[in-house]
Amino acid sequence: MVKRLFPAWRALSVAALAGVIAGGVAVYVSGGLPGNNGVELSAADQACQANADRARSLAAAATGDVAAVVAADPPRSLSALAFKGPEAVDMSLADFAGRTVLLNLWATWCAPCREEMPSLDALEMQSGGDEFEVVAVNIDTGDDTKPKKFLQDIGIVTLGYYRDASMGIFNELKRQGLALGLPVTLLVGPDGCLLAHMNGPADWGGEDAARFVGAALGRPG
């Protein structure tokens, strides 16, 4: 059983503090979202806006342990987000086309990230497959030694190993107003469109998260 995490209202402040301590992750962002302030939307972003109603309904289905999830406003394409996959292969979210993804960014120095990692592993074990995957991307700088040792030490057995030592993926999400600190989690549809997101940790191994993911996959509650 995964230990229940601290309430959502504390999550952002803790994540912010972790970012400040690490010294490498900016906590606050400025500027508008795509489509605001006269920024022209790409064709992919325009296509994603057809998911607005679905995004709102999914956010409404996020209750209890995942109540901090908010709807993408507006939905936009995240297919170009890039990182390293297993065996250090270059990949992006476009490689998951046809599959719903729960994208999570974490680091070993981020205490709430470390706390929620077993629950992400549990969610992948329960729901992962051809339709859905938890893609937890580590953004520690340096080599793989520390993150791999951490995952081994806490018994992570199901999550794939994804990395971005450049922190480019975090900086891009920060630029889009989606990442305020760590952890940050995003629900991305099979078309690569952002549907919902949250900052801060959650118990992803519990019934509330299972219902939320089930709703995203169109499964009866």
Secondary structure as the mmCIF struct_conf table of DSSP 4:
data_model
#
loop_
_struct_conf.conf_type_id
_struct_conf.id
_struct_conf.beg_label_comp_id
_struct_conf.beg_label_asym_id
_struct_conf.beg_label_seq_id
_struct_conf.end_label_comp_id
_struct_conf.end_label_asym_id
_struct_conf.end_label_seq_id
HELX_LH_PP_P HELX_LH_PP_P1 VAL A 2 PRO A 7
HELX_RH_AL_P HELX_RH_AL_P1 ALA A 8 ALA A 22
BEND BEND1 GLY A 23 VAL A 25
BEND BEND2 GLY A 31 GLY A 31
TURN_TY1_P TURN_TY1_P1 PRO A 34 GLY A 35
BEND BEND3 ASN A 36 ASN A 36
TURN_TY1_P TURN_TY1_P2 ASN A 37 GLY A 38
HELX_LH_PP_P HELX_LH_PP_P2 VAL A 39 SER A 42
HELX_RH_AL_P HELX_RH_AL_P2 ALA A 43 CYS A 48
HELX_RH_3T_P HELX_RH_3T_P1 GLN A 49 ASN A 51
HELX_RH_AL_P HELX_RH_AL_P3 ALA A 52 ALA A 60
TURN_TY1_P TURN_TY1_P3 ALA A 61 ALA A 61
HELX_RH_3T_P HELX_RH_3T_P2 GLY A 64 VAL A 66
TURN_TY1_P TURN_TY1_P4 ALA A 67 ALA A 68
STRN STRN1 VAL A 70 ALA A 71
BEND BEND4 ASP A 73 PRO A 74
STRN STRN2 SER A 77 SER A 77
TURN_TY1_P TURN_TY1_P5 SER A 79 ALA A 80
STRN STRN3 ALA A 82 LYS A 84
HELX_RH_3T_P HELX_RH_3T_P3 PRO A 86 ALA A 88
STRN STRN4 ASP A 90 SER A 92
HELX_RH_3T_P HELX_RH_3T_P4 LEU A 93 PHE A 96
TURN_TY1_P TURN_TY1_P6 ALA A 97 GLY A 98
BEND BEND5 ARG A 99 ARG A 99
STRN STRN5 THR A 100 TRP A 106
TURN_TY1_P TURN_TY1_P7 THR A 108 TRP A 109
HELX_RH_AL_P HELX_RH_AL_P4 ALA A 111 SER A 127
BEND BEND6 GLY A 129 GLU A 131
STRN STRN6 PHE A 132 ASN A 138
BEND BEND7 THR A 141 GLY A 142
BEND BEND8 ASP A 144 ASP A 144
HELX_RH_AL_P HELX_RH_AL_P5 THR A 145 ASP A 153
TURN_TY1_P TURN_TY1_P8 ILE A 154 GLY A 155
BEND BEND9 THR A 158 LEU A 159
STRN STRN7 TYR A 162 ARG A 163
TURN_TY1_P TURN_TY1_P9 ALA A 165 SER A 166
HELX_RH_AL_P HELX_RH_AL_P6 GLY A 168 ARG A 175
TURN_TY1_P TURN_TY1_P10 GLN A 176 GLY A 177
BEND BEND10 LEU A 180 PRO A 183
STRN STRN8 VAL A 184 VAL A 188
TURN_TY1_P TURN_TY1_P11 PRO A 190 ASP A 191
BEND BEND11 GLY A 192 GLY A 192
STRN STRN9 CYS A 193 CYS A 193
STRN STRN10 LEU A 194 ASN A 199
BEND BEND12 GLY A 200 GLY A 200
TURN_TY1_P TURN_TY1_P12 TRP A 204 GLY A 205
BEND BEND13 GLY A 206 GLY A 206
HELX_RH_AL_P HELX_RH_AL_P7 GLU A 207 ALA A 216
TURN_TY1_P TURN_TY1_P13 LEU A 217 GLY A 218
#
